[in-house]
Amino acid sequence: MISIEGLSKYYTSKKNQIAAVDDLTLNIKEGEIFGVIGYSGAGKSTFLRLLNRLEEPSKGRIVIDQQEITALNSKRLRLARQEIGMVFQHFNLLWSRTVKDNIAFPLEIAGFSKAERDERVHELIELVGLSDREHAYPSQLSGGQKQRVGIARALANNPNVLLCDEATSALDPETTNAILDLLVNINEKLGLTIILITHEMHVIRKICNRVAVMENGKVVEQGDVLDVFLHPKQRVTKRFVEQVMGVDDEDDGVSHLIHTYDHGKILRLHFIGETTNQALISQVAKKFAIDINILQGKITQTQRGAYGTLFVQIEGENEEVNKAVTFISDETSVEVEVIRDAN
Amino acid sequence: MLTDLLSNLDINELVEATYETFYMTLMSLIGTVIFGILLGLLLYLTSREGIWKNKFLNMITAIIVNVFRAIPFIILILLLFPFTDFLIGTIRGPNAALPALIIGSAPFYARLVEIALKEVDKGVIEAAKAMGAKTRTIIFRVLLPESMPALVSGITVTAIALIGYTAMAGVIGAGGLGDYAYFFGFQRRDVDIVFVCTVIIVIIVFIFQFIGDFISNKLDKR
């Protein structure tokens, strides 16, 4: 769907050359929500702007929908841009136009008649849930409503790709979730590909299928969101995962647990998606003659199921306990780590 | 009583002069706004962050604007006599004042336009580009509408400066209230005429300011 090869953007100052985006290669599948995460200055914003050439690439190739964006002349590029929606952190609405006219703007650019515009705008306003606000000016809207207008505007020309530039970073947590739900909804309903950049792991966790982590203009890690959550390899990725999962104070916590609960077996259970619908704990407790005591843990939901860790204490006959552990590791997708054997 | 105080005032001449002042102000304002917006757009679009980034063109435009803003208006009128004569066929009367009025105030308004355009949110321009807008669309559908309140305030300021300029032009024979006040009031020592002309000019200025503020506020939906 979208293939990016060796994409680079250099800024040259008097003395040196800075690579904002450095030899980046990515493939994004049709219909997926692809997240790019990085701290400010990582080059993610530049990367997004290279995709529709708001910034001219210094090197590399971008192909979207079999169309080589990097090879287009300015006229063809303008037409191609009409097929690529873009949502901005600060909404970038025209204050001089009402909600309705803001959404109609890309349709004016694409040359639709007044009647066609009105009809399409009406649909879009319904889609983003702003039915009673169409004659309001942006200054009369809340942040979340403004972003809904931004999204409706980006969808006006039925694009195949939606670029989201920190679309929720200026919003409060509750509104962020509402906007993210809207994006998932649109993704499912219209089947369009969404590329979003963010510095919040929460956003990635909640709606993305795959993620790329950027640092210093390079993608340092990429893969399924769940894999990245489970096995973060780079230091920067680990820090992002901690944003959602809490600071990794497990080592402290573990020794504390071992100390406090001085009998029974202590296990660490890794939930890696899919198992959400299994009532694991109660199942094990019923199947085997053991007692399970939940000590601590955190489980969070991603697009691919639950992800997280749970510390449990298991008490009972040694044989039963061992059978339970074998059951969990063999029969379910939950990974088991024995922190302390029964004593 | 009032007629005693204003014994030298000829009401017909006063109306005529007021009309001429209005005429000169409005006609020159139209020209000033057209040329000012063109020059202002050129200054903005050719600037370093502009869509038509062009150092050379920007420099030339800036020099023209600065030179004409630097020349005192009264001298500009004298300098433009041959040009006016060629263009209008005379150097006297309200029409003859227009070239000087426009050339004198368009560069001033151009700078105000440039400032107004610079205030337009860069993000909005970026959004329009991302939608595939042509430069023409960006100018007419984004830049000008989004800077409209500031453009209107600029027109108000410029119009008031122009009223002052018409009075100056009047002194060298353009007609209008300045002309009337100078030739009848000052040279004949008919102070009442000077006084009435002043009052009328002040009222005209107030009217312009009021209308300008009203429109600017109406347009501003921020």
Chai-1 contact restraints between the chains, C-beta under 6 A:
chainA,res_idxA,chainB,res_idxB,connection_type,confidence,min_distance_angstrom,max_distance_angstrom,comment,restraint_id
A,N52,B,A130,contact,1.0,0.0,6.0,A-B,restraint_1
A,R78,B,G132,contact,1.0,0.0,6.0,A-B,restraint_2
A,R81,B,G132,contact,1.0,0.0,6.0,A-B,restraint_3
A,Q82,B,G132,contact,1.0,0.0,6.0,A-B,restraint_4
A,M86,B,A130,contact,1.0,0.0,6.0,A-B,restraint_5
A,F88,B,G123,contact,1.0,0.0,6.0,A-B,restraint_6
A,H90,B,G123,contact,1.0,0.0,6.0,A-B,restraint_7
A,N92,B,G123,contact,1.0,0.0,6.0,A-B,restraint_8
A,N92,B,V124,contact,1.0,0.0,6.0,A-B,restraint_9
A,N92,B,A127,contact,1.0,0.0,6.0,A-B,restraint_10
A,L94,B,V124,contact,1.0,0.0,6.0,A-B,restraint_11
A,W95,B,K221,contact,1.0,0.0,6.0,A-B,restraint_12
A,W95,B,R222,contact,1.0,0.0,6.0,A-B,restraint_13
A,S96,B,P145,contact,1.0,0.0,6.0,A-B,restraint_14
A,S96,B,E146,contact,1.0,0.0,6.0,A-B,restraint_15
A,P106,B,M131,contact,1.0,0.0,6.0,A-B,restraint_16
A,I109,B,M131,contact,1.0,0.0,6.0,A-B,restraint_17
A,I109,B,G132,contact,1.0,0.0,6.0,A-B,restraint_18
A,I109,B,A133,contact,1.0,0.0,6.0,A-B,restraint_19
A,I109,B,T137,contact,1.0,0.0,6.0,A-B,restraint_20
A,Y137,B,K221,contact,1.0,0.0,6.0,A-B,restraint_21
A,S139,B,R222,contact,1.0,0.0,6.0,A-B,restraint_22
